[in-house]
Amino acid sequence: MLHDYNAKDISTCLKSRKVVYAGDSTIRQIFWATARKLDAKGADEARYYAEKHDDVTFSRADVTLEFIWDPFLNTSNLHQQLAVYRDAQDTRVQGDQEGRKSPAIVLIGGGLWHAQHFSKDSLKPFKESVDTITWLADHGEHGVSRQHNSPSSRNGPNPDDRVVFAPVQVPWYDSLSSSHAASLTAANISPLNEHLQELSTQQKALVAWSYFFMTLQRKPAYEEDGLHVVDTVARRKADVLLNMRCNAEVTRMTKYPMDKTCCSDYVRMSWVQLAIVSVSLWTLPILVWVTFGGMYTTTSLSRESPNRCYRFKTAAMVTISQNISRSSGFRAGNVVLLLRRPYADIQQISKAIFV
């Protein structure tokens, strides 16, 4: 479930921290949408006086938002922020103070200026910029490799911090002005997103692909220029980013049920929850014996009586789902996986749960 973050929620999650937004005007929209969550009136006033192509900083409720105007994704300011982020994630950096100096989130997005100014040759400079960013976020100032976006590697002072790429905003082509329509074409933009897809597949970059699907074939999602999104979509993009960063932290402090389950790593089960799962699995053979009176073995049940086999699987799933649904470490999707697995015996069912 995607949680609609407000000022109190953001302050609770990101107290004394900052969020960095770097890129073009599509990223600036997400920056201002987040700022309005902290203080709508103050953000609107700051936006009115802000220069179009300048860096902007907005602070409220002990949270700092920093926008870096960097449509080509190659400024020294962005590179410096990435180096600070990477060094703070290194487990060799001791102390919470160092971690608080680094960004809690770095959202990076561009590509449209590459397509507009380089046209058919846009992929090469875009690839160079993005690859430099991923290298800096992984190596930092010391040049030591570390897969910062791999869940297993987030073991520094702030394991929930993220560097996130936004996919290149695909315009609503029919609404583009003549000056934009000549260069902002599918032929120039698609290769850029394909490169991000390649990095995402290789786990070299974390890409917020939900941004792409928010506007896919949805004309009402766009402003009249066909390039920027309406405020409601920008707000949801801001929520996706906040859910991605803050929900994992909240799940470790909040008891289920909860309304912040989107975009979050599931926490490990406690020993009590593991005990419940174990007891449930051990009681399944007894349930089978009571249900079918010992008349069928698991093998003959599957071969000779499909109806009883179905009843057995249903009874097993009821028992499992009732006990494990309370467990924070169990994904509901695994119930579907379990139902689709070939029926064999109790042991296979228990293994299927943890696929």
C-alpha positions in Angstrom: 0.0 0.0 0.0 1.4 3.4 -1.0 1.3 5.8 2.0 0.6 9.5 1.5 3.4 11.1 3.4 2.8 14.3 5.3 5.2 16.7 7.0 5.1 14.8 10.3 5.8 11.5 8.6 8.7 13.0 6.6 10.2 14.6 9.6 10.0 11.4 11.6 11.8 9.4 8.9 14.3 12.0 7.8 15.0 14.1 10.8 18.3 16.1 10.5 18.8 14.5 7.1 18.6 15.8 3.5 17.2 14.6 0.2 19.0 15.4 -3.0 17.2 15.8 -6.3 19.4 16.2 -9.4 18.4 16.5 -13.0 16.1 18.4 -15.3 12.7 20.1 -14.8 10.9 16.7 -14.5 12.9 16.0 -11.3 12.4 19.6 -10.1 8.6 18.8 -10.2 9.2 16.0 -7.7 11.4 18.3 -5.6 8.6 20.9 -5.3 5.9 18.2 -4.7 7.9 17.0 -1.7 8.5 20.6 -0.5 4.7 21.2 -0.6 4.2 18.1 1.7 6.5 19.8 4.2 5.0 23.3 3.8 2.6 24.0 1.0 2.4 27.8 1.4 6.2 28.2 2.0 7.0 25.9 -1.0 4.7 27.9 -3.4 6.3 31.1 -2.3 9.9 29.8 -2.7 9.0 28.3 -6.1 7.7 31.7 -7.3 11.0 33.4 -6.5 13.3 30.6 -7.6 15.3 31.0 -10.8 14.4 28.5 -13.5 17.8 26.9 -14.0 19.4 27.4 -10.6 20.0 25.1 -7.7 17.4 25.3 -4.9 17.4 24.4 -1.2 14.2 24.1 0.9 14.3 23.3 4.6 11.4 22.6 7.0 10.8 20.5 10.0 14.5 19.7 10.4 14.5 18.2 6.9 16.5 19.7 4.0 15.6 19.2 0.3 18.2 20.1 -2.2 17.6 20.4 -5.9 20.7 20.4 -8.2 19.9 21.8 -11.7 21.8 19.2 -13.8 20.0 18.3 -17.0 23.1 16.6 -18.5 23.8 14.7 -15.2 27.4 15.7 -15.1 27.9 18.6 -12.6 30.6 18.6 -9.9 27.9 19.3 -7.3 26.1 16.0 -8.0 29.4 14.1 -8.1 30.3 15.5 -4.7 27.0 14.5 -3.2 27.5 11.0 -4.5 31.0 10.7 -3.1 29.7 11.8 0.4 26.8 9.3 0.1 29.1 6.5 -0.8 31.7 7.2 1.9 29.0 7.4 4.5 27.7 3.9 3.4 31.1 2.4 3.9 31.1 0.4 7.1 34.6 1.7 7.8 33.2 5.2 8.4 32.5 5.2 12.1 29.9 7.3 13.9 26.3 8.5 13.2 27.4 12.1 12.6 29.1 11.2 9.3 26.0 9.4 8.2 23.8 12.4 8.9 26.0 14.6 6.6 25.2 12.3 3.6 21.9 12.4 1.6 19.2 10.0 2.8 18.0 9.8 -0.8 19.5 10.9 -4.1 17.0 11.0 -6.9 18.6 11.4 -10.3 16.9 12.0 -13.6 17.5 13.4 -17.0 17.9 12.4 -20.7 15.5 14.9 -22.3 18.3 17.5 -22.8 20.5 14.8 -24.2 17.8 13.9 -26.7 17.1 17.5 -27.5 20.7 18.7 -27.9 22.4 15.6 -29.3 19.4 14.1 -31.2 20.3 10.8 -32.7 23.7 10.7 -30.9 22.0 11.2 -27.5 22.8 7.7 -26.1 26.5 8.1 -26.0 26.7 11.2 -23.7 23.7 10.0 -21.6 25.4 6.6 -21.1 28.7 8.3 -20.1 26.9 10.5 -17.6 24.9 7.7 -16.1 27.8 5.2 -16.0 29.9 7.8 -14.2 27.2 8.3 -11.6 26.8 4.6 -10.9 30.6 4.3 -10.6 30.8 7.2 -8.1 27.9 5.9 -6.1 29.7 2.5 -5.9 33.3 3.6 -5.4 33.2 7.1 -3.9 36.4 9.1 -3.3 38.5 6.1 -2.2 37.9 4.1 -5.4 36.8 0.9 -3.5 34.0 -1.0 -5.1 30.8 -1.6 -3.2 27.4 -2.6 -4.7 25.4 0.2 -2.9 22.1 -0.8 -4.4 22.3 -4.5 -3.5 20.1 -5.2 -0.5 22.7 -7.4 1.1 25.3 -4.6 1.0 23.3 -2.0 2.8 25.0 -2.5 6.1 26.4 0.9 6.8 25.3 3.5 9.3 22.1 4.2 7.3 21.2 0.9 5.5 17.9 2.3 4.1 19.5 5.2 2.2 19.1 5.1 -1.6 20.4 6.4 -4.9 17.5 6.2 -7.3 17.3 6.8 -11.0 14.1 8.2 -12.5 13.5 6.8 -16.0 13.6 9.3 -18.8 10.2 11.0 -19.0 8.4 9.9 -22.2 6.5 12.9 -23.5 3.0 13.0 -24.8 4.3 13.4 -28.3 1.1 14.9 -29.9 1.2 17.8 -27.5 4.8 18.8 -27.9 5.7 22.1 -29.4 7.3 22.1 -32.8 10.7 22.9 -31.4 10.5 20.0 -29.0 8.8 17.5 -31.4 11.7 17.6 -33.8 14.2 16.1 -31.3 12.2 14.6 -28.5 11.1 11.5 -30.5 10.7 7.9 -29.5 13.7 7.0 -31.5 15.9 9.3 -29.4 14.4 8.7 -26.0 13.8 4.9 -26.0 17.5 3.9 -26.2 18.1 6.0 -23.1 15.5 4.1 -21.1 16.8 0.8 -22.5 20.3 1.6 -21.1 18.7 2.2 -17.7 16.8 -1.1 -18.0 20.1 -2.8 -18.7 21.7 -1.3 -15.6 18.6 -2.2 -13.6 18.7 -5.8 -14.8 22.4 -6.0 -13.9 21.6 -4.6 -10.4 23.9 -1.7 -11.1 21.2 0.9 -10.6 17.9 1.2 -8.8 15.4 2.6 -11.2 11.9 3.9 -10.2 10.1 2.2 -13.1 6.7 3.0 -11.5 7.3 6.6 -12.7 7.3 5.3 -16.3 4.0 3.5 -15.9 2.3 6.4 -14.2 2.1 8.3 -17.5 2.2 5.4 -20.0 -0.6 6.1 -22.5 -2.3 8.5 -20.0 -2.8 11.9 -21.6 -4.5 13.4 -18.5 -1.3 12.8 -16.6 0.5 15.5 -18.6 0.4 19.2 -18.6 -0.5 21.1 -21.8 3.1 21.1 -23.0 3.1 17.3 -23.2 6.4 17.2 -21.3 5.7 17.8 -17.6 3.2 15.9 -15.5 0.3 17.4 -13.5 0.7 18.2 -9.8 -1.2 15.1 -8.7 1.2 12.8 -10.6 4.3 14.7 -9.3 2.9 14.2 -5.8 2.6 10.4 -6.3 6.1 10.3 -7.6 7.2 12.0 -4.5 5.3 9.5 -2.4 6.9 6.6 -4.2 10.4 7.9 -3.3 9.4 8.5 0.3 7.8 5.1 0.6 10.9 3.5 -0.9 13.2 5.1 1.7 11.0 5.3 4.8 8.7 2.3 4.8 11.5 -0.2 5.5 12.4 1.8 8.6 8.8 2.1 9.7 8.2 -1.7 9.3 10.9 -2.3 11.9 9.2 -0.1 14.4 5.5 -0.6 13.7 3.3 -3.7 14.3 1.2 -5.2 11.6 -1.3 -4.4 10.2 0.0 -1.2 8.7 -0.5 1.2 5.8 3.1 1.5 4.6 3.8 -1.8 2.8 4.7 -0.4 -0.6 8.3 -0.4 -1.9 9.7 -1.9 1.4 12.0 -4.7 2.2 10.2 -7.2 4.4 11.8 -7.7 7.8 12.9 -11.0 9.2 10.5 -13.1 11.3 10.9 -13.0 15.0 11.6 -16.3 16.9 7.9 -16.3 18.0 6.7 -16.1 14.4 9.2 -18.8 13.4 7.8 -21.0 16.1 4.3 -20.5 14.9 5.3 -21.5 11.4 7.1 -24.5 12.6 4.2 -25.7 14.8 1.9 -25.2 11.8 4.0 -27.4 9.6 4.3 -30.1 12.2 0.5 -30.1 12.7 -0.2 -30.6 9.1 0.3 -34.4 9.1 -2.1 -34.7 12.0 -4.6 -32.6 10.1 -4.4 -34.9 7.1 -4.8 -38.0 9.3 -7.9 -36.5 11.0 -9.4 -35.3 7.8 -8.9 -38.5 5.8 -8.9 -41.1 8.6 -5.6 -42.5 7.5 -7.3 -44.1 4.4 -4.9 -42.5 2.0 -1.2 -41.9 1.8 -0.1 -38.7 0.3 0.9 -40.6 -2.9 -2.3 -42.5 -3.3 -4.3 -39.4 -2.4 -2.8 -37.5 -5.4 -3.2 -40.5 -7.8 -6.5 -42.1 -6.8 -8.7 -39.3 -5.4 -8.4 -35.9 -7.0 -11.3 -34.6 -5.0 -9.7 -35.6 -1.7 -6.4 -34.3 -2.9 -8.0 -30.9 -3.5 -9.6 -31.0 0.0 -6.2 -31.8 1.5 -4.5 -28.9 -0.2 -7.3 -26.6 0.8 -7.1 -27.7 4.4 -3.3 -27.3 4.4 -3.5 -23.8 2.9 -6.1 -22.7 5.4 -3.9 -23.8 8.3 -0.8 -22.2 6.8 -2.4 -18.9 5.8 -4.2 -18.5 9.2 -0.9 -18.8 11.1 1.5 -17.2 8.7 -0.6 -14.2 7.7 0.4 -12.7 11.0 4.1 -13.2 10.2 5.9 -10.1 8.9 8.4 -12.2 7.0 5.8 -14.0 4.9 4.8 -12.7 1.5 1.2 -13.2 0.5 2.4 -13.9 -3.1 4.0 -17.1 -1.9 0.5 -18.5 -1.2 -0.2 -18.3 -4.9 3.2 -19.8 -5.7 2.4 -22.7 -3.3 -1.0 -23.4 -4.9 0.7 -23.6 -8.3 3.4 -26.0 -7.3 3.0 -29.7 -8.1 1.5 -31.6 -5.2 3.7 -34.2 -3.6 3.9 -34.3 0.2 4.1 -32.2 3.3 7.8 -31.6 2.9 7.4 -30.0 -0.5 4.7 -27.8 0.8 7.0 -26.6 3.6 9.7 -25.9 1.2 7.4 -24.0 -1.2 6.5 -21.5 1.6 10.1 -20.2 1.7 10.7 -20.0 -2.1 
